[in-house]
Amino acid sequence: MAVQVPPVLPLAPVERIIRNAGARRVSEDAGIELSKVLEEIGLEISREAITLAKHAGRTTVKEEDIRLAVSRTKK
């Protein structure tokens, strides 16, 4: 039996993102799924940003690391 971990991102803001994109109604499942996807993308960007900060000799991840990580992880 697999243990389900709740999403890190709160559901209300994620559903608001979907509504801001034009949806009139959003199912809870849709909000949960987008939350999972956004978390996966966020982790990927964060890992790349950490690598960039380490390469620069820093332990602090900066805005520039995040921005560069985003550009490097776009597919």
Backbone as CSV, one residue per row, in Angstrom:
resi,resn,N_x,N_y,N_z,CA_x,CA_y,CA_z,C_x,C_y,C_z
1,MET,0.846,-1.174,0.000,0.000,0.000,0.000,0.897,1.245,0.000
2,ALA,0.744,2.103,-0.988,1.559,3.303,-1.107,1.036,4.394,-0.179
3,VAL,1.964,5.068,0.484,1.607,6.173,1.365,1.526,7.446,0.525
4,GLN,0.418,8.153,0.631,0.263,9.386,-0.135,0.759,10.558,0.696
5,VAL,1.650,11.338,0.107,2.191,12.516,0.761,1.388,13.722,0.277
6,PRO,0.903,14.538,1.208,0.133,15.706,0.760,1.030,16.686,0.008
7,PRO,0.470,17.414,-0.946,1.266,18.367,-1.698,1.805,19.475,-0.799
8,VAL,2.953,20.000,-1.153,3.575,21.078,-0.382,2.824,22.391,-0.604
9,LEU,2.397,22.627,-1.834,1.714,23.877,-2.163,0.259,23.821,-1.704
10,PRO,-0.217,24.875,-1.049,-1.624,24.904,-0.629,-2.549,24.856,-1.847
11,LEU,-3.660,24.180,-1.695,-4.580,23.952,-2.802,-5.248,25.235,-3.300
12,ALA,-5.622,26.132,-2.409,-6.346,27.350,-2.819,-5.547,28.204,-3.815
13,PRO,-4.271,28.498,-3.556,-3.532,29.298,-4.547,-3.343,28.576,-5.877
14,VAL,-3.199,27.265,-5.830,-3.036,26.499,-7.072,-4.332,26.560,-7.884
15,GLU,-5.455,26.408,-7.221,-6.742,26.511,-7.916,-6.927,27.929,-8.458
16,ARG,-6.446,28.931,-7.726,-6.538,30.318,-8.192,-5.736,30.508,-9.476
17,ILE,-4.593,29.857,-9.577,-3.792,29.924,-10.807,-4.612,29.411,-11.987
18,ILE,-5.294,28.290,-11.784,-6.107,27.709,-12.859,-7.245,28.658,-13.231
19,ARG,-7.892,29.248,-12.218,-8.975,30.190,-12.499,-8.439,31.447,-13.195
20,ASN,-7.275,31.925,-12.797,-6.675,33.090,-13.444,-6.343,32.811,-14.910
21,ALA,-6.152,31.538,-15.227,-5.888,31.143,-16.612,-7.179,31.086,-17.429
22,GLY,-8.334,31.214,-16.749,-9.590,31.278,-17.483,-10.638,30.255,-17.113
23,ALA,-10.328,29.321,-16.220,-11.325,28.314,-15.843,-12.382,28.931,-14.931
24,ARG,-13.628,28.569,-15.176,-14.706,29.054,-14.305,-14.805,28.204,-13.043
25,ARG,-14.582,26.909,-13.220,-14.648,25.977,-12.087,-13.444,25.069,-12.135
26,VAL,-12.990,24.642,-10.960,-11.800,23.791,-10.861,-12.105,22.651,-9.898
27,SER,-11.913,21.418,-10.356,-12.129,20.287,-9.460,-10.951,20.189,-8.492
28,GLU,-11.204,19.595,-7.352,-10.139,19.413,-6.355,-9.008,18.564,-6.936
29,ASP,-9.379,17.528,-7.707,-8.365,16.662,-8.322,-7.450,17.444,-9.261
30,ALA,-8.015,18.401,-10.001,-7.208,19.214,-10.909,-6.221,20.066,-10.122
31,GLY,-6.674,20.651,-9.042,-5.793,21.453,-8.194,-4.671,20.624,-7.593
32,ILE,-5.013,19.428,-7.131,-4.006,18.533,-6.546,-2.984,18.124,-7.599
33,GLU,-3.450,17.796,-8.793,-2.537,17.371,-9.859,-1.602,18.500,-10.266
34,LEU,-2.133,19.716,-10.430,-1.265,20.839,-10.786,-0.269,21.109,-9.667
35,SER,-0.699,20.982,-8.436,0.197,21.168,-7.298,1.366,20.196,-7.356
36,LYS,1.077,18.938,-7.688,2.141,17.924,-7.808,3.114,18.273,-8.934
37,VAL,2.554,18.693,-10.071,3.391,19.045,-11.228,4.268,20.251,-10.896
38,LEU,3.675,21.279,-10.282,4.447,22.468,-9.928,5.548,22.136,-8.920
39,GLU,5.247,21.232,-8.003,6.260,20.816,-7.028,7.419,20.104,-7.729
40,GLU,7.117,19.229,-8.669,8.175,18.533,-9.418,9.053,19.526,-10.172
41,ILE,8.408,20.498,-10.836,9.158,21.507,-11.581,9.992,22.348,-10.613
42,GLY,9.411,22.728,-9.500,10.123,23.519,-8.497,11.334,22.795,-7.940
43,LEU,11.208,21.497,-7.705,12.336,20.713,-7.213,13.446,20.638,-8.255
44,GLU,13.076,20.454,-9.514,14.059,20.389,-10.587,14.828,21.709,-10.697
45,ILE,14.114,22.813,-10.666,14.753,24.124,-10.739,15.621,24.356,-9.508
46,SER,15.128,23.991,-8.339,15.879,24.184,-7.105,17.177,23.388,-7.106
47,ARG,17.122,22.151,-7.566,18.344,21.331,-7.618,19.381,21.967,-8.543
48,GLU,18.928,22.462,-9.697,19.837,23.119,-10.639,20.396,24.398,-10.028
49,ALA,19.567,25.163,-9.329,20.017,26.405,-8.691,21.048,26.121,-7.602
50,ILE,20.855,25.062,-6.866,21.826,24.676,-5.829,23.158,24.328,-6.470
51,THR,23.117,23.596,-7.568,24.339,23.252,-8.301,25.058,24.512,-8.763
52,LEU,24.304,25.471,-9.278,24.889,26.728,-9.752,25.510,27.521,-8.599
53,ALA,24.833,27.571,-7.469,25.366,28.288,-6.304,26.658,27.627,-5.820
54,LYS,26.658,26.304,-5.761,27.872,25.585,-5.338,29.014,25.848,-6.306
55,HIS,28.726,25.850,-7.590,29.746,26.114,-8.604,30.349,27.509,-8.417
56,ALA,29.528,28.459,-7.950,29.992,29.827,-7.704,30.661,29.965,-6.342
57,GLY,30.768,28.858,-5.605,31.420,28.878,-4.295,30.540,29.413,-3.183
58,ARG,29.231,29.347,-3.379,28.295,29.850,-2.381,27.447,28.725,-1.819
59,THR,26.967,28.934,-0.590,25.998,28.009,-0.013,24.592,28.604,-0.076
60,THR,24.508,29.897,-0.403,23.221,30.587,-0.507,22.761,30.600,-1.954
61,VAL,21.535,30.144,-2.173,20.932,30.203,-3.504,20.354,31.605,-3.673
62,LYS,20.732,32.257,-4.761,20.283,33.618,-5.027,19.281,33.637,-6.175
63,GLU,18.645,34.797,-6.319,17.668,34.992,-7.397,18.288,34.656,-8.747
64,GLU,19.513,35.095,-8.961,20.183,34.842,-10.251,20.356,33.340,-10.505
65,ASP,20.564,32.562,-9.444,20.681,31.104,-9.596,19.354,30.517,-10.071
66,ILE,18.269,31.003,-9.465,16.944,30.517,-9.852,16.658,30.879,-11.308
67,ARG,16.919,32.123,-11.670,16.650,32.567,-13.048,17.463,31.763,-14.059
68,LEU,18.743,31.553,-13.764,19.593,30.770,-14.673,19.130,29.321,-14.705
69,ALA,18.761,28.778,-13.551,18.274,27.399,-13.493,17.013,27.229,-14.328
70,VAL,16.125,28.207,-14.291,14.892,28.139,-15.090,15.242,28.079,-16.561
71,SER,16.167,28.947,-16.989,16.525,28.963,-18.411,17.230,27.677,-18.827
72,ARG,17.955,27.066,-17.903,18.670,25.831,-18.224,17.776,24.595,-18.203
73,THR,16.680,24.655,-17.459,15.817,23.473,-17.341,14.624,23.509,-18.282
74,LYS,14.420,24.635,-18.994,13.314,24.689,-19.963,13.537,23.662,-21.046
75,LYS,12.457,23.003,-21.431,12.566,21.942,-22.429,11.946,22.362,-23.717
